Amino acid sequence: MNTSALDTSFLDRTVTEVRRKAESWSATPPTERIALLERLLPRVVSRAPELAAAGARAKGYAPESPWAAEDWIGGPWALAQNAAAYLHVLRRIAAGKEPVDAKAVHEESGRTWVDVFPATGWDRLLLNGFTAQVWMRPGISAEQARSRAAGEYRGRPGRPAVALVLGAGNVAAITALDILHKLFAEGQVVIAKMNPVNAYLRPHFEYIFDEFVERGWVRFVDGGAAEGGHLAGHADVDAIHVTGSDRTHDAIVWGTDEDAEQRRRDDRPLLDKPFSSELGGVSPCIVAPGPWSDADFRFQAEHIVTSKMNNSGHNCIASQILVLPRDWDGTERLLDEIRRVLRELPPRTDYYPGAAGRLASVLAAHPEAEAHGDGCRLLVPDITDHDDVLVTEEVFGSVLGVVRLPGQAPAEFLRHAVDFANNTLPGTLGATLIVHPRTEKTHRDAVRTAIADLRYGTLGVNCWSAVGFLLGFTPWGAYPGHTRQDIGSGIGFVHNAFMLKDIEKTVLRAPFTPAPRGLVTGDPSLSPRPPYFVTNRTALTTVERVTRFTAAPSLTKLPALFASALRG
């Protein structure tokens, strides 16, 4: 990458200043790190309205718009939730406990998993029925999972180091959460380069991280590819984390000149330093056939549309391909409900740079695509070519494609769906599996096999996998196996408050139906319609209250929070 015309003096001074402070951060004891998080959380709350409002305005709607709930969820609430997660684990360590309770670690038939959510009593109350397990890689024992966790605080700290975080432009909290991970899980000081798309967030982050900035442990810089390339190649930058596309990764590692591809084939990188990444892909939402009621079709249509249309589809984890059973009598009923939800949502624009061109390529390939919501949402209801643009490329916009696979019986369909997801769709970041509780009970082995075989870093069962991005206790990253020569959805995990090693994937679960209908489906919980649903009528108020509660839990805050949640 040519940076000869770039004035690098400010960037070089920034690296020098942060490098000087690396040892002081490494020497900061857990008790002081706990105090820093305790002081950061009130700053998140005090800046939350402005942070969320900035995102809303940038996307083209008012801060009081129903759409603005997503700017609270993907901004201040995600930041508060992740900070609180690290705080919970550090307090355990400071109290002389293991980071992970021994009762949460299980080993059976040569596989180990860790129950990571709910982690606190408040989790059980606020997200009742939501659970998460981290599956360790094959061969890792329960004892190894426990003993290797949180090495930074248990006699195995990393050496003082400077990390470069190359921020994402789509979701506000991504950059901030990556900073928290580098500081608290890996013990590294951070230079965070804002993405040009959302560089307007920088003053808000500088306010929230004020104490870290003041002490020289975090610095924010602006700039584009040239600035990022210069920082990545700087001799005093020890490690890099990037959220973006595989093209961004390859440009940094292999370059962009005529020899870049040959360097990649020969494994001669321009940069040979620790490099973690989260790079997206084409995410599937797989729907198993089952005995669905009318209410189930309505609720799951809202769920599926949420997983696509949140943030206008500008999410690396957005459900791009809906995988349905070709022979199930519920397929057309579900699609009709999806059409209804798409029509009834208020219009909005695809704001992310390049979206118009990407949607135009879909329309060129699919002139029959259905346009809903004043044309701002596209549905391609029957993709038959596996070389289709929606199957082979991440569109990063508000279009949902449907692939129908054979198999009226759940076991047969799930075999086809798992094979399609693993071997046809590019990317391994996240997938969603929707299965009726009675279907799972009747076809337990088939569902269990599908969950085990899906090669994704986060699998959501009756839960959009993006929820794993938010919780802090649930490691976030691609399924292991990618290399720098074939980067796919990236390498490594972040948002890992328990600081687990040897992770294969996270399996999230949520109720198939909201309370009280779970009593009928055999999936009882106290959770109403989730506030992240795009159809939730009180989402904005609920998430504002959840953010304040997460930062400072109090029984007195619960009545108003529950009242809003139940009206949603």
C-alpha positions in Angstrom: 0.0 0.0 0.0 1.5 3.3 -1.1 1.7 5.8 1.8 4.5 8.0 0.4 2.2 11.1 0.0 0.8 10.6 3.5 1.9 12.9 6.4 2.6 10.2 9.0 4.1 12.4 11.7 0.9 12.5 13.8 0.4 8.7 13.5 4.0 8.0 14.4 3.8 10.3 17.5 0.6 8.5 18.5 2.2 5.1 18.3 5.2 6.3 20.3 3.0 7.8 23.0 0.9 4.7 23.4 4.0 2.4 23.3 5.4 4.3 26.3 2.3 3.4 28.3 2.1 -0.3 27.5 4.1 -1.4 30.6 2.0 0.8 32.9 -1.2 -0.9 31.7 0.4 -4.4 32.1 1.2 -3.4 35.6 -2.3 -2.2 36.5 -3.7 -4.8 39.0 -7.1 -6.3 38.6 -8.6 -4.2 41.5 -7.7 -1.0 39.6 -9.0 -2.5 36.3 -12.3 -3.2 38.1 -12.4 0.4 39.3 -11.8 1.7 35.8 -14.8 -0.3 34.5 -16.9 0.8 37.4 -16.1 4.4 36.4 -16.6 3.8 32.7 -20.2 2.5 33.0 -21.7 5.8 34.2 -20.0 7.6 31.4 -21.7 5.2 28.9 -25.1 6.0 30.4 -24.5 9.8 30.5 -23.4 9.8 26.8 -25.9 7.2 25.6 -28.6 9.5 24.2 -26.1 11.5 22.2 -24.3 8.4 21.0 -27.5 6.8 19.8 -28.8 10.0 18.3 -25.7 10.4 16.3 -26.2 7.0 14.7 -29.9 7.7 14.0 -29.2 11.0 12.2 -26.4 9.4 10.2 -28.8 6.8 8.9 -31.5 9.3 8.0 -34.1 9.2 10.7 -34.9 11.0 13.9 -33.5 9.9 17.3 -37.1 9.4 18.5 -37.9 7.1 15.5 -38.8 3.5 16.3 -35.8 2.6 14.2 -33.5 4.3 16.7 -33.9 1.3 19.1 -31.2 -0.4 17.1 -28.9 2.5 17.7 -29.3 2.0 21.4 -28.9 -1.8 21.1 -25.8 -1.7 18.9 -24.3 1.3 20.7 -24.7 2.1 24.4 -26.4 -1.1 25.5 -23.9 -3.4 23.8 -21.1 -1.3 25.4 -22.6 -1.4 28.8 -23.4 -5.1 28.6 -19.8 -6.0 27.6 -18.2 -3.8 30.2 -20.5 -5.3 32.8 -19.5 -8.8 31.6 -15.8 -8.1 32.1 -16.6 -6.5 35.4 -18.4 -9.7 36.6 -15.5 -11.9 35.7 -12.8 -9.6 37.1 -14.7 -9.4 40.4 -14.7 -13.2 40.5 -10.9 -13.3 40.0 -10.3 -10.6 42.5 -12.3 -12.5 45.1 -10.0 -15.5 44.6 -12.5 -17.5 42.5 -11.9 -19.2 39.1 -13.2 -17.1 36.2 -15.6 -19.8 35.3 -17.5 -21.7 37.9 -16.5 -25.4 37.9 -20.2 -26.4 37.8 -20.5 -24.5 34.4 -17.9 -26.8 32.7 -19.1 -30.1 31.3 -17.3 -33.0 29.6 -19.1 -35.9 27.8 -18.0 -38.3 25.1 -14.7 -36.5 24.6 -16.3 -33.0 24.1 -16.3 -30.1 26.6 -18.6 -27.2 26.8 -19.0 -24.2 29.1 -22.3 -22.7 30.2 -21.6 -19.0 29.8 -25.1 -17.4 29.8 -27.0 -16.6 32.0 -24.0 -15.6 34.1 -25.8 -13.6 36.7 -29.1 -13.5 38.4 -30.0 -10.3 36.5 -29.3 -12.2 33.2 -31.9 -14.9 34.2 -34.4 -12.2 35.0 -33.9 -9.9 32.0 -33.4 -12.6 29.3 -35.3 -15.4 30.8 -35.1 -18.5 28.7 -31.9 -17.4 26.8 -28.9 -19.6 27.3 -25.5 -20.0 25.7 -22.8 -22.6 25.7 -19.3 -22.4 24.4 -18.1 -25.6 22.7 -14.4 -26.2 23.1 -12.4 -27.7 20.3 -12.3 -31.5 20.2 -9.7 -33.0 22.5 -9.9 -30.2 25.1 -10.8 -31.5 28.5 -12.9 -29.8 31.2 -9.8 -29.3 33.3 -8.0 -27.7 30.4 -10.9 -25.4 29.7 -10.9 -24.2 33.3 -7.2 -23.9 33.8 -6.5 -22.1 30.5 -9.2 -19.4 31.0 -8.1 -15.9 31.8 -4.4 -16.4 31.6 -3.9 -12.7 31.7 -4.9 -12.7 35.3 -3.7 -16.1 36.4 0.1 -16.0 36.0 0.3 -16.0 32.2 0.1 -12.3 31.2 1.1 -11.3 27.7 4.1 -9.0 27.3 3.3 -5.3 27.1 2.1 -4.6 23.6 0.3 -2.1 21.3 -2.7 -3.3 19.4 -4.2 -1.6 16.4 -8.0 -1.8 16.2 -9.3 -1.0 12.7 -12.9 0.0 13.4 -16.0 -1.1 11.5 -18.4 1.5 9.9 -21.7 -0.2 10.4 -22.5 -0.8 14.1 -21.5 1.8 16.7 -20.2 -0.4 19.5 -17.9 -2.7 17.4 -14.8 -0.5 17.8 -15.5 0.1 21.5 -16.0 -3.6 22.2 -12.8 -4.5 20.4 -11.0 -2.0 22.5 -12.4 -3.6 25.7 -11.3 -7.0 24.5 -7.7 -5.9 23.7 -7.4 -4.1 27.0 -9.0 -6.6 29.4 -8.7 -10.0 27.7 -5.3 -9.6 26.0 -3.7 -6.9 28.2 -2.7 -4.6 25.3 -2.9 -0.9 24.9 -4.9 0.3 21.9 -4.8 2.6 19.0 -8.2 2.6 17.4 -8.6 4.0 13.9 -12.2 5.0 13.3 -13.9 3.9 10.1 -14.6 6.9 7.8 -18.3 5.9 7.6 -18.9 6.5 11.4 -15.9 8.7 12.4 -18.6 11.0 13.9 -18.6 8.6 16.9 -15.1 9.5 17.9 -15.9 12.3 20.4 -18.4 10.1 22.1 -15.9 7.3 22.5 -13.2 9.7 23.6 -15.6 10.8 26.3 -16.5 7.3 27.4 -12.9 6.1 27.4 -11.7 9.4 28.9 -9.7 7.9 31.7 -8.0 5.4 29.4 -7.1 8.2 26.9 -5.9 10.4 29.7 -3.5 7.7 31.0 -2.3 7.0 27.4 -3.7 3.5 27.2 -6.1 4.3 24.3 -5.8 6.7 21.4 -8.4 7.3 18.6 -7.3 8.4 15.2 -9.2 9.1 12.0 -8.3 8.2 8.4 -8.9 5.8 5.6 -7.0 2.9 4.0 -3.7 4.8 3.8 -3.6 5.7 7.5 -4.7 2.2 8.4 -2.0 0.6 6.3 0.7 2.9 7.8 -0.3 2.0 11.3 -0.6 -1.7 10.5 2.9 -1.8 9.2 4.4 0.3 12.0 7.3 -1.5 13.8 5.9 -0.6 17.2 2.4 -2.0 16.5 2.4 -5.5 17.8 -1.0 -6.9 16.9 -4.0 -6.0 14.7 -7.7 -6.6 14.9 -10.0 -5.7 12.0 -13.7 -5.8 11.4 -14.6 -5.5 7.8 -14.4 -7.6 4.6 -11.9 -10.2 3.4 -10.7 -7.6 0.9 -9.7 -5.3 3.7 -7.7 -8.1 5.4 -6.0 -9.1 2.1 -5.1 -5.6 1.2 -3.2 -5.2 4.5 -1.6 -8.6 4.6 -0.8 -9.2 0.9 -0.9 -5.7 -0.6 -2.8 -4.4 -3.6 -0.2 -4.4 -6.3 0.2 -6.8 -9.2 2.3 -9.2 -7.0 -0.2 -9.4 -4.2 -1.9 -12.7 -5.4 1.5 -14.3 -5.9 2.5 -13.3 -2.4 -0.7 -14.9 -1.1 -0.1 -18.2 -2.9 3.5 -18.3 -1.7 2.5 -17.2 1.9 4.9 -14.2 1.8 2.9 -11.6 3.7 3.8 -8.0 3.8 2.9 -8.1 7.5 3.8 -11.1 9.7 2.4 -10.2 13.1 -0.6 -11.4 15.2 -3.7 -10.5 13.2 -7.3 -11.3 14.3 -10.3 -10.5 12.2 -14.1 -10.6 11.9 -15.1 -10.5 8.2 -18.6 -11.6 7.7 -20.0 -13.8 5.0 -23.4 -15.1 3.7 -25.3 -16.0 6.8 -28.2 -18.6 6.6 -31.4 -18.8 8.6 -32.5 -22.4 8.5 -36.2 -23.2 9.3 -37.0 -26.8 10.2 -40.5 -28.1 9.3 -42.8 -28.5 12.3 -46.3 -28.2 13.8 -46.5 -24.4 13.7 -49.6 -22.5 14.8 -50.8 -19.2 13.2 -49.2 -17.3 16.0 -45.9 -19.2 15.5 -45.8 -18.2 11.8 -46.4 -14.5 12.7 -43.8 -14.5 15.5 -41.1 -16.2 13.5 -41.7 -14.0 10.4 -41.0 -11.0 12.7 -37.9 -12.8 13.9 -36.6 -13.6 10.4 -37.3 -10.1 9.1 -35.5 -8.7 12.1 -32.4 -10.8 11.4 -32.3 -9.3 7.9 -33.6 -5.8 8.2 -32.0 -4.6 11.4 -29.6 -1.8 10.4 -31.0 -2.1 6.8 -29.1 -5.3 6.5 -25.8 -3.6 6.9 -24.6 -6.3 9.4 -22.0 -9.0 8.7 -24.3 -11.4 10.5 -27.6 -10.4 8.7 -29.6 -13.4 7.5 -29.1 -13.2 3.8 -30.4 -16.6 2.8 -33.5 -18.1 4.3 -33.3 -21.9 3.9 -36.8 -23.5 3.8 -38.1 -27.0 3.3 -39.4 -27.3 -0.3 -42.1 -29.8 0.7 -43.4 -28.4 3.9 -46.9 -27.0 3.8 -45.8 -24.2 6.1 -43.2 -22.7 3.7 -45.7 -20.5 1.7 -47.5 -19.5 4.9 -44.3 -18.4 6.4 -43.3 -16.4 3.3 -46.7 -14.7 3.3 -46.2 -13.6 6.9 -42.7 -12.4 6.0 -44.2 -10.3 3.1 -46.8 -8.8 5.6 -44.0 -7.8 8.0 -41.9 -6.3 5.2 -44.9 -4.3 3.9 -45.9 -3.0 7.3 -42.5 -1.7 8.5 -41.9 2.0 8.0 -39.7 2.8 5.0 -36.0 3.6 5.5 -32.9 3.8 3.3 -29.9 1.6 2.8 -27.4 4.2 4.0 -24.1 2.2 3.8 -21.7 3.3 1.0 -22.1 1.1 -2.1 -25.5 -0.3 -1.1 -27.2 1.0 -4.2 -24.8 -0.7 -6.5 -25.0 -4.0 -4.6 -28.8 -3.9 -4.6 -28.7 -3.1 -8.3 -26.7 -6.2 -9.0 -29.3 -8.3 -7.2 -32.1 -6.7 -9.3 -30.1 -7.3 -12.4 -29.9 -11.0 -11.6 -33.5 -11.1 -10.3 -35.9 -8.8 -12.1 -38.7 -10.8 -10.5 -37.6 -9.7 -7.0 -40.5 -8.5 -4.9 -40.2 -4.9 -3.5 -41.9 -4.2 -0.2 -42.1 -1.1 2.0 -42.1 1.5 -0.8 -39.4 -0.5 -2.6 -36.9 -0.3 0.3 -36.9 -4.0 1.0 -36.4 -6.8 -1.5 -37.4 -10.5 -1.3 -36.2 -13.1 -3.8 -38.6 -16.0 -3.0 -37.0 -18.9 -4.9 -33.3 -19.1 -5.7 -32.5 -22.2 -7.6 -28.9 -21.4 -8.9 -26.2 -21.9 -6.3 -24.0 -19.6 -8.3 -26.5 -16.8 -7.6 -25.1 -13.5 -6.4 -27.1 -13.8 -3.2 -25.6 -17.2 -2.5 -22.0 -16.4 -3.4 -21.5 -12.8 -2.2 -22.3 -10.8 1.0 -24.8 -8.2 -0.3 -24.7 -6.0 2.9 -28.1 -4.5 2.2 -31.9 -5.0 2.6 -32.5 -8.0 0.5 -33.5 -11.5 1.6 -33.1 -14.5 -0.6 -34.9 -17.9 -0.2 -33.5 -21.3 -1.0 -35.8 -24.3 -0.9 -34.2 -27.7 -0.2 -35.8 -31.1 -0.3 -37.0 -33.0 2.8 -40.4 -33.0 4.2 -39.2 -34.9 7.3 -37.0 -32.8 9.6 -34.1 -35.2 9.6 -33.8 -35.3 5.8 -34.2 -31.6 5.5 -31.7 -30.8 8.1 -29.1 -33.0 6.4 -29.5 -31.0 3.2 -29.6 -27.7 5.0 -26.4 -28.4 6.9 -24.6 -29.5 3.8 -25.7 -26.4 1.9 -24.7 -24.0 4.7 -21.4 -25.6 5.3 -20.3 -26.3 1.7 -22.1 -23.8 -0.5 -22.5 -20.6 1.4 -19.2 -18.6 2.0 -18.4 -17.6 5.5 -18.6 -19.1 9.0 -19.4 -16.2 11.3 -23.0 -17.1 12.3 -26.1 -19.0 11.4 -29.6 -19.2 12.8 -31.7 -22.4 13.2 -35.4 -22.2 13.9 -37.0 -25.4 15.2 -40.3 -25.9 17.0 -39.8 -27.5 20.5 -42.0 -30.4 19.6 -40.0 -31.0 16.5 -36.8 -31.0 18.5 -38.3 -33.4 21.1 -39.5 -35.8 18.4 -36.3 -35.6 16.2 -33.8 -35.0 19.0 -30.9 -36.8 17.3 -31.4 -35.1 14.0 -31.5 -31.6 15.6 -28.5 -32.4 17.9 -26.5 -33.6 14.9 -27.4 -30.4 12.9 -26.3 -28.2 15.8 -23.0 -30.2 16.2 -22.3 -30.2 12.4 -23.0 -26.6 11.5 -19.6 -25.0 11.1 -20.2 -21.4 12.4 -18.6 -19.4 15.2 -22.0 -18.6 16.6 -25.1 -20.7 16.1 -28.4 -19.3 17.3 -31.2 -21.9 18.0 -34.5 -20.0 17.8 -32.3 -16.9 18.3 -30.8 -14.6 15.7 -27.1 -15.4 16.0 -26.3 -11.6 16.3 -27.4 -11.8 19.9 -24.1 -13.4 20.6 -22.4 -10.2 19.5 -24.1 -8.3 22.3 -23.8 -10.3 25.4 -20.1 -10.1 26.2 -20.0 -13.6 27.8 -20.4 -15.2 24.4 -17.2 -15.3 22.3 -17.6 -13.7 18.9 -15.7 -14.8 15.8 -15.6 -17.2 12.9 -15.5 -20.9 13.1 -11.8 -22.0 13.5 -9.9 -23.2 10.4 -9.4 -20.1 8.3 -5.8 -19.1 7.5 -4.3 -15.8 6.4 -4.1 -17.2 2.8 -7.8 -18.2 2.9 -9.2 -15.8 5.5 -12.9 -16.4 5.0 -14.8 -14.9 7.9 -11.7 -14.3 9.9 -9.5 -15.6 12.7 -9.9 -15.4 16.5 -12.6 -14.5 19.0 -13.5 -11.3 20.8 -16.2 -10.3 23.3 -14.9 -13.1 25.4 -15.4 -12.0 29.0 -14.5 -15.4 30.5 -11.3 -15.3 28.4 -11.7 -18.9 27.3 -9.1 -20.5 25.0 -9.6 -23.3 22.5 -13.0 -22.2 21.4 -14.9 -23.9 18.6 -18.2 -22.1 18.6 -21.0 -20.7 20.7 -24.5 -22.2 20.7 -27.2 -19.7 21.8 -30.8 -20.7 22.6 -33.9 -18.6 23.0 -37.6 -19.4 23.5 -39.4 -20.4 20.3 -42.4 -18.3 21.3 -42.8 -15.4 23.7 -44.5 -15.6 27.1 -47.0 -16.9 27.8 -47.4 -19.0 24.6 -44.4 -21.1 25.5 -46.6 -23.0 27.9 -48.4 -24.3 24.8 -45.4 -25.1 22.6 -43.5 -26.7 25.5 -40.9 -23.9 25.6 -41.9 -21.9 28.7 -40.2 -18.7 29.7 -40.9 -15.3 31.1 -39.6 -13.4 28.0 -42.0 -11.3 26.0 -41.3 -10.3 22.4 -37.6 -9.4 22.4 -36.8 -5.6 22.3 -34.5 -6.1 19.4 -37.4 -7.2 17.1 -38.0 -4.6 14.5 -41.7 -5.0 15.2 -41.5 -4.3 18.9 -43.7 -1.3 19.6 -41.9 -0.1 22.8 -38.4 -1.2 21.8 -36.9 2.3 22.1 -38.1 2.9 25.6 -37.3 -0.6 26.7 -33.7 -0.6 25.5 -33.1 2.9 27.0 -34.2 1.4 30.3 -32.2 -1.8 29.9 -29.1 0.2 29.1 -29.4 2.2 32.4 -30.2 -1.0 34.3 -27.2 -2.9 32.9 -24.8 -0.1 33.9 -26.3 0.1 37.4 -28.7 -2.7 38.4 -31.4 -1.8 40.9 -34.7 -3.3 41.9 -36.3 0.1 41.8 -35.7 0.2 38.0 -37.4 -3.1 37.3 -41.1 -2.1 37.4 -40.8 0.6 34.6 -38.5 -1.7 32.6 -40.9 -4.6 32.7 -43.9 -2.4 32.0 -42.3 -1.2 28.8 -41.1 -4.7 27.8 -44.5 -6.3 28.2 -46.2 -3.6 26.1 -43.8 -4.4 23.2 
